[in-house]
Amino acid sequence: MKALYASLFIGLLSCVSSEAQPLSFNVQKITTAQGLTSNLLSSVCQDKYGYMWLGTVTGANRYDGYGVKNYEHIQGDSCALYSGGIRTLLCASDGGLWMGMLNGLVKYDYAKDCFQKFGDSTLNWLHKLHEAEPHQIFFGWNGGLAKLNNQTNELTYFDGLKSGLDAPIPAVYDIAQLGRELYLATATGLMTFNLDSEQFKAIPQVPETAGKRIIRIAVSAKGKLWCAFAGDRATIVQTNIQFNYWKSHEELEQPAVKHSNPISDLFIDRQERLWVATTYIGLALYSEAEDKFQLIKTESWMPHGIPSVILLNLFQDREGKIWGASRKGIFFFDPSNNLFESVTPGNHAGANEYLLNARACVETAHGKWWLGTGDGLFYMDPGTGETRYYGNEPDKLKVLHDNSVRALYIDKAGDLWISTAKGVNLLRAGKTQIEFLGEQDGLPNVVTKAVHQAKDGTMWVANFGNSGHYYRLPGEKKFRPLEEHPVLAPHKGYYGQCILEDSRGQLWFGLDGNGLIYYDPQNQSAKYWRRTPANDTNLIGNFVYSLAEDAKGRIWAATLEGISVIDPYTFRFTNYNTATGLPTNRYMSLAIDKQQRVWTGTSHGFLLLDNEGRLIRQFHIEDGLNEDDFTDRPAYQLKDGRFVFCTTRGFLIFSPEKYKTPELNLPVMLSEIKVFNKPFPTVSNVEELRELYLPPGNNFFSIDMLAINYTNPLQTWYAYKMEPYDKNWIITQDRRANYTAVPGGRYVFRYKATNDLNNWNVPEKTLNIHIGQHWYKSLWFWGLVFILLIIAGIMAFRRRERLKRDFFSLEQKAQALSKEKALVQYENLTQQLNPHFLFNSLASLGSLIRFDQKTASEFLEALSKMYRYILQSRDRETVTLQDEVDFAEHFIKLQQTRFGEAFQVYFTIDPLALDRKIVPVTLQNLLENALKHNTFDASEPLVVEIYTDPNYLVVKNNLQRRTVVETSNKQGLVRLRSLYQYLSDYPMETLETQDHFLVRIPLL
């Protein structure tokens, strides 16, 4: 019953049609979002370096593919633009960039990055700039026609009365040229101007032009001339340079639309194609074969649709791309390189995202298309663009189980199977009734993802039912659940996602989260793979969304975790994902072309791989995609070889054979140099710079490179190295090379660019860099320092050798002094143990014992104390003066026992000096020395005075010399002097007079 009702209402369903399918190009846009001063564009041109200059109602914008640099009117700045906006732009043959503005004519000064003004205040409302010959720039303005010699800056205003006209020159809106003739669109009709005679000629009016203000004109190399008029009609008149043929073209007329000045530009490109910009229906292209104009798709809601139907100016750059100025920004496209086409069926005025969400495509035997979306089914004639919608609408009978179409399939009988989110519909060949399949047919009303008819006639359905897969044998009318299958029953219950039958008749079932099933109908065998932590060497991911077979019979599986390639003979898996160098892990669909290249839609753009899983190219919206995100539906191949991929914003259609390796020779140049992150002034334009000098200290700098690649700068790779600072090439997509703390010296900065990361066989450029050095870092300075260091080293070596010799000398002297000290100490000891002294002392002691025992006892006690002191001080280098005086008193007492009044000693010691140091037994030696060398008796005693002088102890005796001294070796005082020389900075002194002998001992 549902099928009957659906057939009754099929004719009432919405239908959108047109006479012909509009042309479509992959359009890219630049708006205020990318930095334009305004979205109201008026003119476009390309300068000598390749920059695109975009004129707006507020100023000029320079675009380099990465960003926009703005120039606007600045009050009070004589180098800034005029106010009033830009109307026309021209890059002359000598590279000069000219701008015709509402309020005057200016030229851009590249070196100073400012503008030079020409003419006076009367020169305004400039409409067109045209270089007729080198250095001769003509411009049309409200006052007529003028000429500027850009070498002499001579400005010439033409007078119509003096140049062949019987009236002043009317406003000139446009200029075209063929040979030596200029063709002028004026307020009163067509005119010509001869460059040699500088004479004007008015073209007589004809019915096609009578009474009309001509605002645009174009002339082809073949002599065809086109003109358009101001007014509310989009009429274009075609004639020739002889003006003997006239024809009006009204294909672009749309009477329902009223707008003044409909045609805004006529433009003939280098391929002799005529393009038309209008102010209310967008862009059109003239077909010479059909002798008519055809509209270009606008589709402003699409990423690559023309942003507005209000266009003002057209231009072709050096690479052949067409640029258009609109009221919603600038747009451009390459008409000769239009790989991708977008198809979005239906009325998209306020279309919801489900309608744009593409799900499935199949082609009928008659070349028509069925397109499934997230919000219904479309039947489309790709030749005319006619579409018919099939879907459930409010207050109308149901046409489908659900508007969310998931898959489409045409079987061998030509029947269309429609898989939806709630079951399967069927449209039989030659019928208009859409049937509703369900439980009565053995199929549950659940999400259905795939339908396939095997070579043996078996129908297979993959869905989210309890069985997961259902099959119907040839001749049967009802589907069976998988659990009834003799081989595949163990794999029931796994939700199905896609089905592939390979060239050998083997079936592959991609599952939704549960892996992959293989079935061989001939051998009645099956295999199952599911990735688990314990088994991670087979299938890379368990969500299998698409399957394809290559020429080797290998099966490629697109999954959420990467791509798996299965050898159907060995069942060995090869996996590819980010770990193998691919840019993403999420793969939704794939197809393999005749060259065995793999095209795969992902959630991060469109990839082209070779048959070994290596990335050839990654495509994004900038490359012409209608969307970077693809839906989880398999790709489809049309009969003409084109692939259809489903995206979240329509169907992506392209011919894989049209893709060619992109041109590698990207023109690369320098665009900016900064030092300490500030622009650095150069002697010439940075783009032409070949030598760069940076003063001392300016060694923190950056160099910006630029390869003109407007189509997709994200595909541009840069390589650079500064020799000898960089050892290897630096390869990056960042076009800025940063250097910090670079030593002064000379370097060569080498750089190049490519849009194929695997191919660097491209020309390179160089920049010679000289970084100045401070004098203290210069080579001559360090050479001088080196020489001085050598001299200093030699001097240091010599000094070291001298010190070494002095050290050895001092060491020898020290050893000698040490020896002398030892000898003196030994001498002192021998003196202390002098046999004569001991003999004399013992003899005196023996005599005393017999005659005076009391004195003998005192004598023995003094002798004992004296030798005790000698024993205590023998290991000490010095003793206090107090200890030495006490010791000396014992010695004196012993001697006075022997000699009585003949030996007299007097002490005069400063108490403050008693803590000073002295060599042990010094006084005994000096007293014995006095006793040894002098005669004395009671009548002429030996008088010794011991007293202190600052820093000295003085021992003085009267001089009564003996004639013979038997025990003297005349070395005692010499060795004592050497000893004190070793211990003190003050010398030991001796002084002999006629009456006295004096010894001065330094106190330590």
DOLUM-215364 format. One line per 2 residues: number of its first residue (from 1); for each residue x, y, z of C-alpha. Coordinates in steps of 0.02 Angstrom, whole numbers, plus 50000, padded with zeros to 5 digits. Example, Ala and Ser with C-alpha at 12.3 -4.5 7.8 and 13.67 -1.06 7.14 Angstrom:
residues 2
1) 50615/49775/50390  50684/49947/50357
END
This chain:
residues 1004
1) 50000/50000/50000  50143/50119/50042
3) 50218/50083/49871  50052/50124/49787
5) 50035/50290/49878  50215/50333/49840
7) 50185/50306/49653  50031/50416/49656
9) 50128/50562/49730  50293/50544/49636
11) 50240/50675/49509  50202/50800/49647
13) 50377/50795/49720  50486/50947/49704
15) 50589/50967/49546  50724/51094/49508
17) 50785/51108/49329  50885/51218/49213
19) 50924/51222/49029  51106/51175/49053
21) 51220/51130/49194  51320/51288/49241
23) 51509/51279/49233  51599/51252/49396
25) 51774/51299/49451  51872/51277/49610
27) 51865/51455/49673  51970/51522/49817
29) 51929/51680/49912  52015/51818/50008
31) 51912/51930/50121  51931/52044/50270
33) 51951/51883/50371  52121/51864/50286
35) 52164/52048/50310  52087/52149/50168
37) 52048/52330/50210  51873/52303/50140
39) 51771/52168/50055  51716/52296/49923
41) 51844/52255/49788  51863/52360/49632
43) 52021/52304/49537  52161/52176/49530
45) 52336/52165/49456  52502/52074/49481
47) 52666/52166/49505  52840/52125/49440
49) 52880/52012/49587  52719/51912/49575
51) 52626/51995/49719  52441/52020/49690
53) 52378/52198/49719  52195/52210/49765
55) 52109/52379/49756  51965/52416/49873
57) 51856/52566/49910  51972/52608/50056
59) 52146/52573/49988  52269/52447/49917
61) 52310/52272/49979  52463/52170/49933
63) 52435/51982/49943  52576/51854/49939
65) 52478/51692/49966  52508/51695/50155
67) 52444/51863/50211  52392/52038/50162
69) 52486/52203/50183  52373/52355/50187
71) 52396/52531/50119  52266/52666/50154
73) 52246/52854/50153  52329/52936/50304
75) 52281/53115/50340  52432/53230/50324
77) 52549/53097/50252  52609/53155/50080
79) 52675/52980/50039  52510/52892/50073
81) 52369/52855/49952  52236/52980/49903
83) 52070/52959/49989  51922/52889/49893
85) 51981/52714/49854  52060/52630/49702
87) 51967/52609/49537  52100/52534/49422
89) 52274/52456/49436  52414/52431/49311
91) 52587/52352/49318  52686/52426/49174
93) 52815/52333/49070  52956/52417/49167
95) 52884/52349/49330  52807/52514/49387
97) 52646/52493/49484  52512/52625/49447
99) 52348/52656/49535  52204/52758/49468
101) 52100/52825/49610  51942/52923/49633
103) 52047/53078/49674  52205/53056/49571
105) 52347/52952/49498  52486/52874/49604
107) 52636/52763/49578  52704/52643/49707
109) 52887/52667/49757  52954/52492/49795
111) 53116/52553/49876  53031/52674/49995
113) 52869/52577/50015  52764/52732/49984
115) 52668/52820/49845  52711/52959/49723
117) 52570/53071/49662  52548/53135/49483
119) 52441/53270/49405  52338/53403/49492
121) 52174/53407/49585  52073/53410/49423
123) 52134/53236/49377  52003/53128/49461
125) 51881/52987/49432  52008/52878/49341
127) 51920/52729/49261  52055/52634/49166
129) 52246/52627/49153  52322/52553/48995
131) 52503/52539/48936  52494/52559/48748
133) 52682/52547/48722  52835/52548/48835
135) 52836/52701/48949  52672/52768/48876
137) 52528/52748/48997  52355/52804/48941
139) 52215/52828/49062  52031/52858/49039
141) 51947/52974/49162  51797/53087/49176
143) 51890/53221/49078  51928/53110/48930
145) 52095/53031/48883  52269/53072/48947
147) 52445/53004/48925  52593/52993/49043
149) 52773/52963/48993  52835/52869/49145
151) 53017/52906/49104  53001/53095/49096
153) 52841/53107/49201  52769/53216/49062
155) 52579/53218/49072  52478/53253/48913
157) 52291/53291/48911  52215/53262/48739
159) 52100/53395/48665  51961/53321/48557
161) 51945/53479/48452  52129/53468/48407
163) 52129/53281/48380  51995/53246/48250
165) 51835/53271/48349  51710/53410/48333
167) 51678/53410/48519  51774/53386/48682
169) 51821/53208/48725  51684/53127/48832
171) 51721/53026/48986  51823/52872/48942
173) 51775/52717/49044  51876/52579/48963
175) 52023/52555/48842  52068/52406/48730
177) 52207/52392/48602  52244/52298/48442
179) 52402/52347/48350  52424/52536/48346
181) 52241/52571/48377  52159/52606/48544
183) 51974/52567/48562  51883/52676/48686
185) 51720/52650/48780  51650/52823/48810
187) 51496/52911/48874  51439/52946/48695
189) 51483/52782/48610  51632/52696/48531
191) 51791/52787/48480  51962/52743/48415
193) 52129/52830/48443  52278/52804/48330
195) 52444/52799/48423  52544/52865/48275
197) 52433/53010/48220  52360/53039/48394
199) 52191/53068/48311  52021/53015/48375
201) 51881/52941/48272  51702/52923/48329
203) 51615/52763/48271  51445/52801/48195
205) 51297/52743/48296  51203/52586/48246
207) 51040/52521/48317  51135/52405/48434
209) 51228/52552/48513  51121/52703/48477
211) 51095/52817/48626  51192/52705/48745
213) 51336/52743/48860  51470/52612/48829
215) 51564/52569/48988  51662/52412/48943
217) 51756/52357/48789  51866/52209/48738
219) 51953/52161/48577  52027/51992/48531
221) 52183/51955/48430  52069/51896/48290
223) 51987/52066/48277  51825/52031/48370
225) 51765/52176/48474  51642/52168/48618
227) 51558/52309/48710  51436/52326/48854
229) 51326/52468/48910  51268/52558/49064
231) 51087/52529/49106  50974/52392/49168
233) 51003/52267/49028  51142/52135/49018
235) 51161/52152/48831  51333/52125/48754
237) 51362/52182/48575  51485/52091/48463
239) 51567/52177/48313  51736/52182/48225
241) 51872/52312/48206  51799/52364/48038
243) 51632/52396/48125  51536/52317/47981
245) 51457/52177/48082  51348/52192/48237
247) 51263/52062/48345  51178/52077/48514
249) 51196/51939/48646  51055/51934/48772
251) 51088/51762/48849  51131/51843/49014
253) 50970/51941/49022  50856/51897/49167
255) 50704/52011/49153  50644/51964/49326
257) 50799/52045/49398  50818/52234/49385
259) 50981/52320/49424  51075/52465/49348
261) 51243/52437/49263  51228/52248/49244
263) 51391/52216/49147  51541/52271/49250
265) 51687/52201/49150  51733/52117/48986
267) 51899/52025/48991  51991/51924/48859
269) 52127/51815/48933  52287/51752/48851
271) 52195/51599/48786  52073/51715/48696
273) 51929/51668/48809  51803/51805/48843
275) 51746/51820/49024  51604/51930/49080
277) 51579/52002/49254  51404/52060/49296
279) 51329/52153/49441  51186/52036/49480
281) 51212/51863/49403  51396/51835/49432
283) 51523/51769/49306  51499/51704/49129
285) 51609/51629/48992  51584/51646/48805
287) 51582/51486/48703  51642/51523/48528
289) 51585/51352/48467  51406/51384/48524
291) 51417/51573/48503  51337/51605/48671
293) 51377/51643/48852  51365/51516/48991
295) 51353/51558/49176  51479/51498/49303
297) 51411/51421/49462  51407/51547/49603
299) 51365/51434/49752  51422/51564/49878
301) 51376/51445/50019  51511/51323/49960
303) 51696/51342/50006  51738/51356/49821
305) 51590/51453/49761  51605/51630/49693
307) 51574/51738/49847  51453/51860/49765
309) 51352/51888/49606  51407/52071/49609
311) 51573/52073/49515  51674/52225/49458
313) 51841/52177/49381  51931/52026/49306
315) 52117/51990/49286  52230/51846/49233
317) 52395/51818/49322  52556/51748/49249
319) 52510/51569/49293  52344/51582/49202
321) 52228/51599/49352  52078/51712/49335
323) 52052/51839/49476  51888/51926/49508
325) 51846/52078/49616  51676/52065/49698
327) 51575/52151/49831  51617/52012/49953
329) 51804/51997/49930  51924/51938/49796
331) 51915/51765/49716  52024/51668/49595
333) 52028/51501/49505  52129/51409/49374
335) 52015/51367/49227  52145/51249/49152
337) 52175/51151/49311  52004/51109/49378
339) 52031/50937/49454  51889/50932/49579
341) 51705/50967/49551  51575/50984/49686
343) 51395/50927/49666  51265/50980/49793
345) 51093/50934/49726  50937/51025/49780
347) 50889/51200/49830  51021/51263/49949
349) 50942/51425/50004  50951/51389/50190
351) 50990/51205/50161  51022/51105/50318
353) 51181/51008/50350  51093/50841/50322
355) 51051/50887/50144  51233/50931/50110
357) 51293/50771/50193  51333/50655/50047
359) 51308/50469/50073  51298/50372/49908
361) 51303/50384/49719  51259/50261/49580
363) 51246/50284/49392  51106/50212/49287
365) 51128/50126/49121  51072/50289/49038
367) 51207/50394/49122  51093/50474/49251
369) 51140/50484/49435  51054/50434/49594
371) 51124/50531/49741  51090/50489/49922
373) 51108/50621/50058  51071/50639/50242
375) 50904/50716/50198  50837/50619/50049
377) 50868/50547/49877  50901/50642/49714
379) 50887/50591/49533  51002/50699/49427
381) 51041/50726/49245  51226/50776/49248
383) 51214/50850/49073  51079/50976/49109
385) 51088/50989/49296  50905/50941/49313
387) 50869/50861/49482  50718/50776/49558
389) 50699/50751/49744  50629/50595/49830
391) 50604/50610/50015  50482/50618/50157
393) 50404/50789/50179  50284/50854/50311
395) 50101/50818/50282  50141/50704/50134
397) 50145/50516/50116  50310/50432/50153
399) 50423/50398/50005  50567/50313/50098
401) 50590/50221/50261  50693/50370/50315
403) 50768/50523/50230  50940/50474/50294
405) 51002/50375/50145  51155/50268/50188
407) 51191/50171/50027  51131/50145/49848
409) 51153/49993/49736  51093/49946/49561
411) 51084/49758/49535  51099/49657/49375
413) 50916/49683/49336  50934/49872/49349
415) 50838/49883/49513  50889/50023/49631
417) 50915/49969/49812  50902/50113/49935
419) 50978/50084/50107  50916/50203/50241
421) 50931/50228/50428  50770/50128/50453
423) 50772/49995/50321  50783/49957/50135
425) 50681/50029/49992  50678/49961/49815
427) 50641/50047/49650  50627/49917/49513
429) 50690/49953/49338  50559/50036/49230
431) 50444/50065/49378  50395/50225/49468
433) 50345/50140/49629  50466/50139/49774
435) 50440/49980/49875  50463/49963/50062
437) 50556/49803/50110  50542/49741/50288
439) 50506/49596/50402  50397/49517/50269
441) 50552/49508/50160  50665/49443/50297
443) 50748/49611/50331  50736/49710/50493
445) 50695/49896/50485  50862/49954/50552
447) 51012/50054/50493  51069/49973/50330
449) 51243/50012/50265  51268/49905/50108
451) 51183/49798/49976  51277/49687/49853
453) 51233/49555/49724  51368/49423/49705
455) 51419/49344/49541  51318/49190/49583
457) 51162/49298/49603  51157/49296/49793
459) 51098/49460/49868  51189/49518/50025
461) 51132/49653/50146  51241/49727/50285
463) 51146/49813/50425  51135/49838/50613
465) 51010/49698/50640  51031/49555/50762
467) 51113/49449/50628  51221/49588/50557
469) 51212/49516/50380  51070/49441/50279
471) 51072/49347/50114  50948/49290/49983
473) 50989/49147/49867  50944/49156/49682
475) 50762/49109/49655  50715/49145/49835
477) 50604/49290/49885  50651/49310/50066
479) 50815/49350/50150  50893/49235/50277
481) 50992/49287/50432  51176/49244/50435
483) 51155/49113/50570  51073/49002/50437
485) 51226/49009/50325  51324/48845/50324
487) 51494/48931/50330  51469/49107/50398
489) 51350/49064/50540  51489/49077/50674
491) 51511/49261/50625  51331/49315/50650
493) 51287/49467/50754  51426/49582/50692
495) 51356/49745/50622  51396/49763/50437
497) 51475/49918/50361  51528/49877/50182
499) 51541/49730/50060  51668/49697/49922
501) 51673/49555/49797  51848/49540/49725
503) 51901/49486/49550  51907/49302/49603
505) 51729/49303/49670  51780/49305/49853
507) 51679/49412/49971  51747/49531/50103
509) 51634/49602/50238  51691/49759/50330
511) 51618/49769/50505  51569/49912/50617
513) 51689/49890/50763  51718/49703/50747
515) 51846/49684/50609  51839/49594/50441
517) 51761/49434/50373  51825/49340/50219
519) 51716/49213/50127  51765/49100/49982
521) 51603/49034/49902  51696/48910/49791
523) 51792/48823/49931  51658/48858/50061
525) 51785/48928/50183  51793/49084/50289
527) 51915/49184/50394  51891/49316/50525
529) 52009/49449/50590  51985/49563/50738
531) 52122/49667/50816  52149/49638/51001
533) 52291/49678/51122  52346/49498/51109
535) 52333/49494/50919  52394/49660/50849
537) 52486/49601/50693  52337/49584/50575
539) 52199/49711/50543  52249/49886/50598
541) 52074/49939/50652  51907/49855/50685
543) 51796/49990/50608  51810/49948/50422
545) 51722/50080/50317  51780/50047/50139
547) 51862/49907/50038  51949/49910/49869
549) 52052/49790/49762  52211/49837/49668
551) 52286/49760/49510  52384/49633/49614
553) 52225/49569/49694  52269/49645/49861
555) 52126/49709/49967  52141/49884/50040
557) 52038/49919/50196  52004/50095/50262
559) 51982/50095/50451  51976/50215/50598
561) 52154/50167/50645  52238/50168/50475
563) 52242/50069/50313  52269/49882/50302
565) 52323/49793/50143  52286/49606/50138
567) 52369/49481/50022  52224/49362/49976
569) 52346/49217/49947  52451/49225/50104
571) 52328/49328/50209  52475/49433/50266
573) 52433/49610/50325  52530/49769/50288
575) 52473/49921/50386  52493/50107/50357
577) 52456/50253/50473  52545/50398/50557
579) 52679/50278/50618  52727/50247/50435
581) 52724/50432/50388  52543/50464/50341
583) 52462/50623/50409  52312/50542/50494
585) 52243/50377/50558  52059/50402/50516
587) 52012/50337/50342  51832/50340/50281
589) 51836/50290/50096  51958/50239/49961
591) 51972/50200/49777  52115/50139/49665
593) 52145/50215/49493  52220/50138/49335
595) 52395/50190/49388  52369/50093/49550
597) 52369/50252/49651  52259/50251/49805
599) 52139/50396/49834  52070/50402/50010
601) 51953/50519/50101  51994/50554/50282
603) 51936/50669/50421  52087/50780/50382
605) 52079/50804/50194  52100/50695/50041
607) 52257/50589/50016  52341/50517/49863
609) 52454/50368/49900  52562/50258/49793
611) 52534/50069/49794  52660/50051/49935
613) 52564/50166/50051  52679/50316/50031
615) 52601/50489/50028  52606/50575/49858
617) 52495/50724/49896  52376/50786/50029
619) 52230/50893/49968  52132/51019/50068
621) 51996/51146/50036  52131/51260/49964
623) 52161/51129/49828  51979/51128/49774
625) 51895/51009/49895  51720/51059/49947
627) 51759/50992/50121  51906/50919/50217
629) 51794/50794/50307  51730/50638/50218
631) 51583/50529/50270  51604/50344/50309
633) 51540/50285/50140  51633/50194/50001
635) 51685/50286/49843  51600/50254/49676
637) 51670/50253/49499  51567/50321/49355
639) 51567/50244/49183  51682/50380/49116
641) 51813/50335/49248  51778/50479/49367
643) 51774/50445/49553  51636/50505/49668
645) 51680/50528/49851  51556/50576/49986
647) 51596/50724/50098  51501/50814/50233
649) 51470/50955/50108  51416/50871/49948
651) 51490/50750/49822  51670/50767/49764
653) 51689/50713/49583  51851/50705/49485
655) 51947/50611/49353  52103/50534/49432
657) 52191/50533/49264  52183/50723/49258
659) 52296/50739/49408  52474/50776/49357
661) 52626/50801/49465  52625/50987/49508
663) 52753/51105/49434  52908/51103/49544
665) 52986/51264/49486  52904/51383/49608
667) 52978/51558/49591  53059/51592/49759
669) 53126/51757/49824  53159/51850/49985
671) 53017/51955/50053  53084/52030/50215
673) 53239/52040/50324  53227/52081/50508
675) 53363/52117/50636  53314/52099/50818
677) 53136/52073/50752  53132/52244/50667
679) 53132/52273/50477  53309/52303/50415
681) 53334/52435/50280  53426/52374/50124
683) 53507/52464/49979  53385/52384/49857
685) 53217/52298/49865  53229/52141/49969
687) 53160/52040/49823  53310/52091/49717
689) 53440/52082/49855  53597/51981/49817
691) 53717/52055/49946  53679/52096/50128
693) 53792/52185/50251  53747/52183/50436
695) 53846/52302/50547  53939/52234/50700
697) 53820/52173/50835  53675/52143/50715
699) 53692/51955/50723  53514/51912/50779
701) 53416/51913/50616  53281/51825/50515
703) 53257/51802/50328  53083/51778/50255
705) 53072/51676/50096  52923/51677/49979
707) 52873/51557/49842  52723/51620/49745
709) 52595/51480/49760  52423/51557/49774
711) 52330/51395/49743  52390/51314/49902
713) 52537/51391/49997  52514/51255/50128
715) 52589/51134/50000  52747/51239/49985
717) 52907/51174/50065  53063/51278/50090
719) 53244/51221/50105  53386/51332/50161
721) 53557/51332/50238  53683/51468/50276
723) 53857/51407/50238  53968/51375/50331
725) 53856/51408/50484  53729/51271/50441
727) 53800/51099/50407  53642/51028/50328
729) 53490/51088/50232  53344/51140/50341
731) 53178/51083/50264  53020/51162/50330
733) 52853/51239/50286  52897/51389/50392
735) 52963/51516/50268  53060/51613/50400
737) 53241/51569/50436  53296/51628/50608
739) 53477/51650/50661  53543/51703/50832
741) 53716/51755/50892  53797/51722/50723
743) 53984/51760/50729  54047/51898/50617
745) 54109/51844/50447  54052/51803/50271
747) 53914/51679/50234  53812/51616/50086
749) 53625/51593/50118  53558/51463/49995
751) 53371/51437/49976  53242/51351/49864
753) 53061/51294/49865  52954/51151/49801
755) 52777/51086/49818  52834/50904/49811
757) 52923/50857/49971  53001/50705/49886
759) 53081/50805/49745  53208/50943/49776
761) 53278/50947/49601  53233/51132/49587
763) 53332/51291/49555  53405/51379/49706
765) 53452/51558/49744  53587/51632/49853
767) 53614/51785/49962  53791/51835/50010
769) 53791/51894/50191  53931/51992/50273
771) 53913/52014/50460  54031/52148/50527
773) 54140/52119/50679  54189/52234/50822
775) 54376/52274/50817  54404/52165/50969
777) 54327/52020/50876  54416/52048/50711
779) 54545/51930/50637  54687/52057/50642
781) 54651/52092/50825  54655/51910/50871
783) 54809/51887/50763  54894/52025/50863
785) 54832/51946/51023  54903/51780/50964
787) 55072/51858/50929  55070/51945/51098
789) 55022/51783/51181  55170/51698/51096
791) 55287/51836/51155  55210/51829/51329
793) 55229/51642/51326  55411/51655/51278
795) 55441/51784/51413  55347/51680/51539
797) 55450/51529/51488  55610/51625/51507
799) 55554/51696/51675  55505/51524/51729
801) 55674/51458/51680  55757/51602/51773
803) 55650/51574/51926  55688/51392/51912
805) 55873/51429/51913  55851/51552/52057
807) 55750/51422/52148  55887/51294/52125
809) 56013/51422/52184  55909/51466/52335
811) 55880/51284/52368  56067/51254/52363
813) 56093/51403/52478  55957/51339/52592
815) 56040/51170/52594  56205/51257/52632
817) 56124/51360/52771  56041/51206/52837
819) 56209/51121/52838  56288/51271/52920
821) 56148/51273/53048  56178/51091/53084
823) 56364/51125/53099  56334/51271/53215
825) 56216/51169/53320  56343/51030/53319
827) 56477/51156/53367  56367/51219/53507
829) 56343/51042/53565  56528/51007/53556
831) 56557/51168/53651  56430/51115/53778
833) 56522/50953/53795  56694/51034/53782
835) 56817/50914/53868  56921/51059/53932
837) 56768/51138/54012  56713/50973/54085
839) 56889/50931/54143  56912/51100/54222
841) 56740/51092/54302  56772/50918/54376
843) 56945/50968/54437  56873/51119/54524
845) 56735/51011/54596  56863/50886/54664
847) 56963/51022/54747  56808/51097/54824
849) 56752/50932/54893  56913/50918/54991
851) 56917/51096/55056  56741/51168/55046
853) 56603/51041/55037  56464/51171/55044
855) 56532/51265/54895  56564/51101/54807
857) 56383/51055/54830  56326/51221/54756
859) 56450/51199/54614  56384/51027/54576
861) 56204/51088/54580  56244/51228/54456
863) 56336/51108/54342  56186/50990/54350
865) 56060/51128/54306  56170/51184/54165
867) 56177/51013/54084  55992/50985/54116
869) 55957/51145/54016  56070/51083/53878
871) 55975/50919/53868  55805/51007/53869
873) 55847/51132/53732  55950/51024/53616
875) 55798/50986/53505  55734/51165/53507
877) 55786/51293/53380  55757/51442/53495
879) 55725/51478/53678  55667/51634/53770
881) 55796/51761/53822  55739/51733/54002
883) 55784/51547/53992  55950/51586/53911
885) 55995/51715/54045  55951/51591/54184
887) 56062/51462/54101  56202/51587/54080
889) 56196/51631/54265  56233/51448/54309
891) 56379/51448/54188  56443/51612/54259
893) 56431/51543/54436  56537/51394/54389
895) 56668/51503/54308  56672/51624/54454
897) 56701/51476/54571  56861/51444/54473
899) 56916/51621/54436  56842/51722/54577
901) 56853/51910/54555  56952/51889/54395
903) 56790/51855/54297  56650/51981/54315
905) 56482/51982/54220  56350/52120/54227
907) 56172/52105/54157  56067/52253/54100
909) 55915/52172/54019  55754/52263/53971
911) 55614/52161/54052  55510/52180/53892
913) 55643/52087/53797  55644/51934/53908
915) 55507/51852/53802  55606/51872/53641
917) 55691/51720/53568  55873/51670/53554
919) 55971/51517/53498  56005/51401/53646
921) 56179/51414/53728  56220/51573/53632
923) 56274/51663/53791  56381/51517/53849
925) 56470/51515/53682  56502/51702/53687
927) 56561/51697/53871  56676/51550/53835
929) 56737/51642/53681  56783/51790/53792
931) 56868/51677/53920  56960/51585/53783
933) 57032/51738/53696  57074/51850/53843
935) 57193/51849/53992  57131/51901/54162
937) 57173/51894/54346  57114/51978/54504
939) 57211/52135/54468  57152/52144/54287
941) 56984/52054/54283  56887/52005/54127
943) 56730/52112/54131  56584/52059/54024
945) 56429/52168/54002  56268/52091/53939
947) 56132/52215/53895  55990/52241/53770
949) 55982/52365/53627  55826/52381/53518
951) 55806/52211/53431  55978/52155/53491
953) 56065/52072/53638  56242/52142/53660
955) 56386/52048/53740  56535/52162/53772
957) 56701/52124/53856  56862/52219/53886
959) 57001/52168/53769  57152/52080/53848
961) 57205/51963/53710  57300/51804/53736
963) 57449/51779/53625  57408/51596/53594
965) 57236/51511/53595  57262/51324/53587
967) 57084/51262/53564  57019/51394/53442
969) 56974/51345/53265  56917/51522/53227
971) 56748/51460/53160  56634/51484/53311
973) 56575/51661/53278  56568/51629/53089
975) 56450/51482/53110  56347/51575/53240
977) 56328/51719/53117  56272/51597/52982
979) 56145/51522/53100  56068/51691/53142
981) 56068/51738/52958  55959/51586/52931
983) 55840/51634/53073  55828/51824/53065
985) 55821/51967/52943  55938/52063/53059
987) 56124/52020/53046  56235/51965/53190
989) 56365/52100/53211  56541/52101/53290
991) 56642/52254/53332  56820/52261/53395
993) 56901/52420/53463  57066/52450/53547
995) 56990/52416/53718  56834/52311/53688
997) 56761/52170/53587  56573/52176/53557
999) 56449/52050/53485  56269/52102/53440
1001) 56148/51955/53432  55977/51988/53346
1003) 55830/51947/53457  55703/51836/53371
END
